[in-house]
Amino acid sequence: MLRCDSKIGIFLLSCEHFIADFYGNFLPVLLPVIMVQLGMSLTMCGMLVMVMSLASNLIQPFLGYFVDRHNCSWMLLVAIPLSGLLVSMFGYVPNQPLLFILCALLGSMVAVMHPVGTTLLGKVSSYRNLGKSMSFYIVGGNIGFAIAPVIVTAILAAYDIKYLPVMAIPGIALALGMYFVKMHTLSTANEKARDRNSDESMKLGEIFKNRSVLKINLAMGMRCWTHVAVTMFLPMLLIEQGYSKMMSGTLLGIFLIGSAAGGLLGGVLGDKFMHKRIMIYFLALGVVPIIFFFTQPVGSVISTVALFLGGACLQAPQPSSIVWTGKLMPRYIGVASGMMMGLCFAIGSVGAAVTAAMGDYIGLHTAMLLSAVPMLAGALLLIFIPYPQKAN
């Protein structure tokens, strides 16, 4: 067996984040098919999205706290291949209750991968290059999140939902690769976080009493409301309007590729300027392209560009939010990651469920248009959060 070194470790962990978000974003394109097969309403679809998002995001801060105090690297060897196997089962679910259980299980596996992967990144990367390594890690997830709808759409167009089991192969291959380089032998535990007698140790309750951290999380939850709503229901809206599955999947892919680009740009700008300023500006400016897209004919060059820019503005604040929160509690990077990459999406999923429920009464198009409002609310909330200059 090989021993995991820095370059191999960063590459494999970036692939791990790719796989986590790749499997975590199969549902949007599958929803229109499953909705018809199982006779689901928009409200029920919103509940399904909320269940999966809560399972994959709500528990991440608590998992992060556990990961910071115990060695959990072995969990990746279980969560990665199991996620692929769970995705394979979507084409064979006979009823709604089993579908909800399947989504909850898949969400739980995705929840495990984020804090474990982020914590291990600090083990294989040097402190000097940690920011750069984090960028690769985040972009890996963004790319996986972006191409999942495109690949699923291609499978549905060329074959059938019953062919999804082929998607388990990448997860199994990555788990074998991580085992081969002994990634599971690296400990995720932070000794100072685990030592109860250490002055730098912090109890979970104290973390959740930090008002600045909670406000940042709520603001990012507003951001995620818009992001989750567009990600989950854009294909459904387009198919409802008469567009093909390929068109809907492609436009969702453009939105998510824009998100990946925005995440990379936001991280770079956050290092050069105040992270708070970057987060506020992108959230406030992002309202414009999102509203523009939903008020213009679909498929034109300008509306497609607006969709790309909307995704970029929505994702650009995420790296700065992780850096800001991480500096507020440096001994609990797993918790910080779990909050900014997990808990805020759980908040957003509740909002997205509200958007879906509104769609049953005022129409999905109008509900999607209104989903841009939480972005502005998040930007306004960030203005009133104190920002320590030394944290930049």
C-alpha positions in Angstrom: 0.0 0.0 0.0 1.0 3.6 -0.6 1.2 6.2 2.2 -0.9 9.2 1.7 1.2 12.3 1.1 0.1 15.9 0.6 -0.6 16.1 -3.1 -2.3 12.7 -3.3 -4.3 13.5 -0.1 -5.5 16.8 -1.4 -6.4 15.3 -4.8 -8.3 12.4 -3.2 -10.1 14.6 -0.7 -11.1 16.9 -3.5 -12.5 13.9 -5.3 -14.3 12.9 -2.1 -16.0 16.3 -2.0 -16.8 15.9 -5.7 -18.5 12.5 -5.0 -20.3 13.8 -2.0 -21.9 16.7 -3.9 -22.3 14.6 -7.0 -24.5 12.0 -5.3 -26.1 14.7 -3.2 -27.5 16.5 -6.3 -29.2 13.6 -8.2 -32.7 14.5 -6.9 -33.5 17.7 -8.9 -33.4 15.9 -12.3 -35.1 12.8 -10.9 -37.9 14.6 -9.3 -40.0 15.2 -12.4 -39.8 11.5 -13.2 -40.4 10.3 -9.7 -43.2 12.8 -9.2 -45.2 11.3 -12.1 -44.4 7.7 -11.2 -45.5 8.0 -7.5 -48.2 10.7 -8.0 -46.5 13.4 -5.8 -47.7 17.0 -5.4 -45.4 20.0 -5.4 -45.8 20.3 -1.7 -44.8 16.6 -1.2 -41.8 17.2 -3.5 -40.8 20.1 -1.3 -41.1 17.9 1.8 -38.9 15.3 0.1 -36.3 17.9 -0.7 -36.5 19.2 2.9 -36.0 15.7 4.4 -33.0 15.0 2.3 -31.5 18.4 3.0 -32.1 18.2 6.7 -30.6 14.7 6.8 -27.5 15.8 4.9 -27.1 19.2 6.5 -28.7 19.6 9.9 -26.5 17.1 11.6 -23.2 18.3 10.1 -22.2 20.6 13.0 -22.8 17.9 15.5 -20.9 15.4 13.3 -18.2 18.0 13.1 -18.0 18.3 16.8 -17.6 14.5 17.1 -15.1 14.4 14.3 -13.0 17.1 16.0 -12.8 15.0 19.2 -12.5 11.4 17.7 -10.8 9.6 14.9 -13.5 9.3 12.2 -11.5 9.0 9.0 -12.6 5.4 8.5 -16.2 6.7 8.0 -15.2 7.8 4.4 -14.6 4.2 3.4 -18.2 3.4 4.3 -20.1 6.6 3.4 -18.6 7.0 -0.1 -19.5 3.6 -1.7 -22.8 3.4 0.3 -23.9 6.7 -1.2 -23.4 5.4 -4.7 -25.4 2.2 -3.8 -28.3 4.3 -2.4 -28.4 6.5 -5.5 -28.7 3.3 -7.6 -31.9 2.4 -5.8 -33.9 5.5 -6.9 -35.2 3.8 -10.0 -36.6 0.9 -8.0 -38.5 2.7 -5.2 -42.1 1.4 -5.3 -43.8 4.0 -2.9 -43.4 7.4 -1.3 -42.5 6.2 2.3 -39.6 4.2 1.0 -38.5 7.1 -1.1 -38.4 9.4 1.9 -36.3 6.8 3.8 -33.9 6.4 0.9 -33.5 10.2 0.7 -32.8 10.4 4.5 -30.2 7.6 4.3 -28.5 9.2 1.3 -28.5 12.6 3.0 -26.9 11.1 6.1 -24.0 9.6 4.1 -23.4 13.0 2.5 -23.5 14.6 5.9 -20.7 12.3 7.1 -18.4 13.1 4.2 -18.2 16.9 4.6 -16.8 17.4 8.1 -14.5 14.3 7.9 -13.1 15.5 4.5 -12.6 19.1 5.6 -10.9 18.0 8.8 -8.6 15.6 7.0 -7.7 18.3 4.5 -6.0 20.1 7.4 -4.0 17.0 8.1 -2.6 16.5 4.5 -2.1 20.1 3.7 0.5 22.5 5.1 -0.8 25.4 7.1 0.8 27.8 4.6 -1.2 26.3 1.7 -4.4 25.5 3.6 -6.4 28.3 1.9 -5.3 27.1 -1.6 -6.1 23.4 -0.6 -9.5 24.5 0.7 -10.2 26.2 -2.7 -9.4 22.9 -4.5 -11.6 21.0 -2.1 -14.6 23.4 -2.5 -14.3 23.6 -6.2 -14.2 19.8 -6.4 -17.6 19.7 -4.6 -19.0 22.5 -6.8 -18.0 20.7 -10.0 -19.6 17.4 -8.8 -22.8 19.3 -7.8 -22.8 21.0 -11.2 -22.3 18.0 -13.5 -24.6 15.6 -11.6 -27.8 16.9 -13.3 -26.2 16.9 -16.7 -25.1 13.2 -16.4 -28.4 12.1 -14.9 -30.3 13.9 -17.7 -28.1 12.2 -20.3 -28.9 8.8 -18.7 -32.6 9.5 -18.6 -32.6 10.7 -22.2 -30.5 7.8 -23.7 -31.6 5.0 -21.4 -33.9 4.8 -18.4 -33.9 5.5 -14.7 -33.3 1.8 -14.2 -29.7 2.3 -15.4 -28.8 4.4 -12.4 -26.8 1.6 -10.7 -23.9 2.4 -13.0 -23.4 5.5 -11.0 -22.3 3.5 -8.0 -19.0 2.7 -9.7 -17.2 6.0 -9.1 -17.9 5.9 -5.4 -16.7 2.3 -5.0 -13.5 3.2 -7.0 -12.7 6.2 -4.9 -13.2 4.3 -1.6 -10.7 1.7 -2.9 -8.3 4.4 -3.8 -8.5 6.0 -0.3 -8.0 2.6 1.3 -5.0 1.9 -1.0 -3.1 5.1 0.2 -4.2 4.5 3.8 -6.3 7.7 4.1 -8.2 6.0 6.9 -5.1 5.8 9.1 -5.0 9.6 9.4 -6.8 10.9 12.6 -9.4 13.6 12.4 -9.2 14.3 16.1 -7.9 17.7 17.3 -6.1 17.0 20.6 -6.9 20.5 22.1 -10.5 20.1 21.2 -10.6 16.6 22.7 -8.8 17.5 25.9 -11.4 18.6 28.5 -8.7 20.2 30.7 -7.4 22.4 27.9 -8.2 26.1 28.0 -8.8 26.0 24.3 -11.3 23.2 24.5 -14.9 24.3 23.9 -18.2 22.7 24.7 -20.8 22.4 21.9 -23.3 24.5 23.9 -20.8 27.4 24.0 -20.3 27.2 20.2 -24.1 27.6 19.7 -24.2 30.6 22.1 -21.9 32.6 19.9 -24.2 35.2 18.4 -22.0 36.2 15.6 -21.6 32.6 14.4 -25.4 32.0 14.6 -26.2 35.2 12.7 -23.7 34.3 10.0 -25.3 30.9 9.8 -28.8 32.4 9.5 -27.7 34.8 6.8 -26.1 32.0 4.8 -29.3 30.0 5.4 -31.2 32.8 3.5 -28.6 32.5 0.7 -29.2 28.7 0.7 -33.0 29.2 0.5 -32.6 30.7 -3.0 -29.9 28.3 -4.0 -31.8 25.2 -2.9 -35.0 26.4 -4.5 -33.4 27.1 -7.9 -31.4 23.8 -7.8 -34.3 21.6 -6.9 -37.2 23.1 -8.8 -35.7 24.8 -11.9 -35.9 21.5 -13.9 -39.5 20.9 -12.8 -40.5 24.5 -13.7 -38.9 24.2 -17.2 -40.5 20.8 -17.9 -43.8 22.3 -16.7 -43.4 25.1 -19.2 -42.8 22.6 -22.1 -39.0 22.4 -22.3 -37.2 19.1 -22.7 -35.4 17.2 -20.0 -32.2 17.9 -21.8 -32.8 21.6 -21.8 -33.8 21.7 -18.1 -30.7 19.6 -17.1 -28.4 21.8 -19.2 -29.7 25.1 -17.7 -29.4 23.7 -14.2 -25.8 22.7 -15.1 -25.1 26.2 -16.3 -26.5 27.6 -13.0 -24.3 25.2 -11.0 -21.2 25.8 -13.1 -21.7 29.5 -12.4 -21.9 28.5 -8.7 -18.5 26.8 -8.9 -17.0 29.8 -10.6 -18.4 32.1 -8.0 -17.1 29.9 -5.2 -13.6 30.1 -6.6 -13.8 33.9 -7.3 -15.3 34.6 -3.9 -12.5 32.8 -2.1 -9.8 34.7 -4.0 -11.5 38.1 -3.4 -12.2 37.2 0.3 -8.4 36.9 0.9 -7.8 40.3 -0.7 -10.7 42.2 0.8 -12.8 42.0 3.9 -14.8 38.8 3.9 -17.9 40.5 5.2 -17.9 43.0 2.4 -17.6 40.3 -0.3 -20.5 38.4 1.2 -22.8 41.4 1.4 -22.0 42.7 -2.1 -22.4 39.3 -3.9 -25.7 38.5 -2.1 -27.2 42.0 -2.8 -26.0 42.1 -6.4 -27.1 38.5 -7.0 -30.8 39.4 -6.6 -30.7 41.2 -10.0 -29.7 38.3 -12.3 -32.0 35.8 -10.5 -35.0 38.1 -10.9 -34.0 38.8 -14.5 -33.8 35.1 -15.5 -37.3 34.4 -14.2 -38.8 37.4 -16.0 -37.2 36.8 -19.4 -37.8 34.1 -22.1 -35.8 30.9 -21.4 -33.0 30.0 -23.7 -31.9 33.4 -24.9 -28.2 34.2 -24.5 -28.8 37.1 -22.0 -31.1 35.0 -19.8 -28.6 32.1 -19.8 -25.8 34.5 -18.8 -28.1 35.9 -16.0 -28.6 32.4 -14.7 -24.8 31.8 -14.7 -24.2 35.1 -12.8 -27.0 34.3 -10.4 -25.3 31.0 -9.5 -21.9 32.8 -9.2 -23.3 35.4 -6.8 -25.1 32.8 -4.7 -22.0 30.7 -4.2 -19.3 33.4 -3.9 -20.0 34.1 -0.2 -19.5 30.5 0.9 -15.6 30.4 1.2 -15.6 33.7 3.1 -18.3 32.3 5.5 -16.2 29.3 6.3 -13.0 31.4 6.8 -14.9 33.9 9.0 -16.6 31.2 11.1 -13.4 29.2 11.3 -11.5 32.1 12.8 -14.2 32.6 15.4 -13.7 29.0 16.6 -10.3 27.8 15.3 -10.2 24.6 17.3 -13.5 23.4 15.8 -12.9 23.5 12.1 -15.2 20.5 11.7 -18.0 22.4 13.4 -17.4 25.5 11.4 -17.5 23.5 8.2 -20.6 21.7 9.3 -22.4 25.0 10.0 -21.4 26.8 6.8 -21.6 23.7 4.5 -24.4 21.9 6.3 -26.6 23.7 8.8 -27.2 26.7 6.6 -28.4 24.4 3.8 -30.8 22.8 6.3 -32.2 26.3 7.0 -32.4 26.8 3.2 -34.2 23.6 2.6 -37.0 24.6 4.9 -37.3 27.8 2.9 -37.3 25.8 -0.3 -40.1 23.7 1.0 -42.1 26.9 1.6 -41.3 27.9 -2.0 -42.7 24.5 -3.2 -45.8 24.9 -1.1 -46.4 28.4 -2.4 -46.1 26.9 -5.9 -49.2 24.8 -5.4 -51.2 28.0 -4.7 -49.6 30.9 -6.7 -47.8 28.9 -9.4 -44.3 27.6 -9.3 -43.0 30.4 -11.6 -44.1 33.1 -9.2 -42.9 31.2 -6.2 -39.4 30.8 -7.8 -39.3 34.5 -8.6 -40.0 35.3 -4.9 -37.2 33.0 -3.8 -34.8 35.8 -4.7 -36.0 37.9 -1.7 -34.1 35.8 1.0 -30.8 36.7 -0.7 -31.5 40.4 0.0 -32.6 39.5 3.6 -29.3 37.7 4.1 -27.2 40.6 2.9 -29.1 43.0 5.2 -28.5 40.7 8.2 -24.7 40.5 7.5 -24.5 44.3 7.7 -25.3 44.3 11.4 -22.9 41.5 12.4 -19.7 42.8 14.0 -16.6 41.9 11.9 -13.2 41.8 13.7 -10.6 43.4 11.4 -7.9 40.9 12.5 -10.1 38.0 11.1 -9.6 39.1 7.6 
